[in-house]
């Protein structure tokens, strides 16, 4: 009874809606859930980020299990990304702790970085195909050593962004991997990106948990909605027009980004 009393139907509905969009578009829930928690439910930005990180680690664990069963994870790519992202995440968390940033300033930092990241994510969604086409025409095939270095560097950037804002491991990560590994099937790109997000969001989320930046009631309610949302939308995803979903999602991200940057 206490458990049911703690469940908030609005958070469950939000989790279901975000889970459904993630299942249809493949974009990480952070770019949708974190601004929703901040703008609609007025949750403290640091708490919203920490809660969303643990929410993402649970939901993407389920996705990783499915991709692993289907053999659509390239563990070489996951390892390279993790070599950069986990140390970057830990250093970012350490920096927050050592600098003892004023809560109001931290709020402002998270809000502005999140707004900027959402805008870049929207652009990545809108212009991904054009970007890939231009890249394939102008750039020669990278050597394995350069691909290794750039993949680790991509992990570093994602580690910092995800730890600060919970956004970055979805559209930005997939776009980067498509550029670095054009020979891989898209399914393996998506699977590798999701598998990499699991340890990253878990480590970053636990770091926020140690600093008290988690709302467990919100987390449980979100998961109760998002897990069935992801499963149901995954069944219907092949029937949805990709361009329409991409435009709708980009519009939502742009509006959220502008609101946060205002």
N, C-alpha and C positions, 0 to 999 in steps of 0.2 A: 504493500500500500504506500509506504514511504517513497519507494522507487517511482511508482506511477505518479505520485503527487509532485515529484521533482521534475517530471517531464513537461516541457513547455510545448504545446501544439504548434505555436508559431515557428519555433526553432526546428521542429520536426518537418513542418511544411517547407521551410527554407532549405533544410538539408536535402529533402526529396527533390526540390526544384534544381538545386545546384548539382546534385548527383545525376539527375536526368540529363542536364546540359553537358556535364563531363562525359557521361556515357556516349552521348551523340557526337560530341566534337573532339574528344580526346584531350581537351585542354584542362590543366590542373585546376582543382577547385579553389586554390588560393586566390587566383585572380578574380574569382567571383565571391567566395565566401567572406574573405577578410573585409573588402569594402562594404559588403552587406551588413556585417556585424557592426562596423563603425558607423556607417551612414544611416542605416535603418533602425538598428537596435541601440545605437549610442553606447556601445561597449568601448571601454578604454582601449586605444590602439595597441598598446603592448599586450594586453590580455587577449585581444582579438587575434593577434598574430600567433601567440603561444597556443591558444585553443585550436586555431586552424591547423597549425603544424602537426599536432597530435591527431587531429581529425584526418589529415591527409595521410599520415603514416599508416593508420588502420585501413582506410579505404584502398590505398595503393598496395597494401600487402595482399589484399584480395585480388587486385588486378595482376599483381606479379605472379601469384600462384597459377592463375589462368594462363598467362603468357608462358610461364615456365612449363606447364603441362603441354602447351602447344609448340614448345621449342622455338619461341619467337623472342628470345633474349640473347643478345651477344654479350657474354660475360667479360670479354676483353674490353669492350666499350665501357661497361659498368665499372670495371676496375679502374680504368683510366680517369673517368669522371670522379670517382670516389677519392682517388689519390689527391685531387685538388679540392673537392668540395668539403670533405670532413675536416681537414686541418683549417680551411678558411672559416668554416662555421664555428669551430672551437675557438679560434683566435678572435672572431667577431664577438662571441659571447664573453670571452675573457676581457676584451676591450671595454664592453659595456660595464663589466664588474669593476675593473680597475679604475676606469675613468669616473665611475659613480655619477653618471650624467643626471642632471636635474630632470625629474619626471616630466615637467612641462616641456623641456627642450627635447627629451626623448620622444614624447608624443609628436612634436612638430617634425622631428627627423623622420620618424616612421611614416607619418602621414604624407610628407612631401616625396620621400623616396618611393612609397607605394604608389602615389599618383603618377609619378614619372614612369615607373615600371609598367603600370597598366597601359599608359599611352604607347610605350614601345611594344608591349604585347599585342595591342590592337593593330599596330602597323605591321607586325610580323604576321598576324593572321590575314590581313588584307593583301599584303604584297609578297607572300611567301613564294608563290609560283613564279612571279616575275623576278624576284631576287635569285631564286635557284636557276632560272634560265640565264640571267646575266652572268651569274657566277660560273656556270658550266661553259659559257662561251669564252670568258676572259681568263679563267684560271686553269693552269695545267694541273695534272694529277699530282697531288702532294706525295712526298716521300713518307714512308712509315714513321720516320723519326719526327718529321714536322707535324704529321697527323697526331702522333702521341703527345707532343708538346702542346699543340693547340687544344687537344681534348682535355688535358690536365688544366690548362688555363681557363677553358670553358667551365670546368668544374669549380675552379676558384671563384669565378664571377658568380656562378649560380649559388655557391655556398654562402657568399656574402649577401646576395639579394634575398635568398630564401630565408636566411636567419633574421634579417632585418624586417622583411615584409611578408614572408611566406609565399611570395609570388616569384616565378621565374623558371620553375622546373617543368612547366608545361609547354606552352607555345614557344618560348625562347629556347628552351633546351632542345626541343624537337627540331626547330629551325636550324640551330647550330649543328646538330648531328647530321641533318640532311646535307648540309654543306660539306662537312668533314668526311662523311661516309656515303657518297652517292651510289656506291655499289651495293649497299645493303637494302633489302626490301623494306618498305615503309612499316610493315608490321613489326619487323625487328627493331627499327628505330624507335617506334612507340613503346614496345616492350622493354627495351633497354633503358629508355628514359624513365618509365614508371618504376622499374626495378631500382634504378639509381636514386629515385626520390624517396624510397622507403627508409634507408639508413640516414639520409640527410635530414628529412623532416623529423625522424625520431630523435636524432641527436640534438637538433636545434630546438625541438619541442621540449625535451627533457631539460635543456638549459634554461628555457623560459619557465618551466615548472619549478626549478630550484629557486628562481627569483620571484615565485608567486604569480607568474603571468599566465595562469590557466583558470578557466571557469569550467569545472567538471560537470556541473548541471547542464550548461550549454553544450558541452562536448557530447554527453550521452544523448541528448535530444537530437543533435545534428546527425549522429551516427544512426539513430533509429530511422531517420528519414532518408539519409543518403544511400545507405546500403541497398534497400529495395529500389530506390530511384535509379541507381547505376545498373542494377541487374535488369530492370524492365526496359530502360532506354537502350541498353546494349542489344536487346532482341530486335528493336525497331530501327536501330541506327542505319542499317544498310538501305532502308527505304527513304531516309530523309535526304533532301537535296543539300549537298555539301556547301554550295555557294550561299544558299539562304541562311543556313545555320552560322556560317562564317561571318556573314554581314550582320546578323542579329547580335552575335556575341561580340564582334568588334564594336558595334554601336553601344552596347551595355558597358564595355570596358572603357570606351572613350568618355562616356558621360560620367562614370564613376571616377575616372582619373581627373577630369576637369573639376569635379566637385571637391576632390581631395586637394588639388593644387590651388583652388580659389582662396 
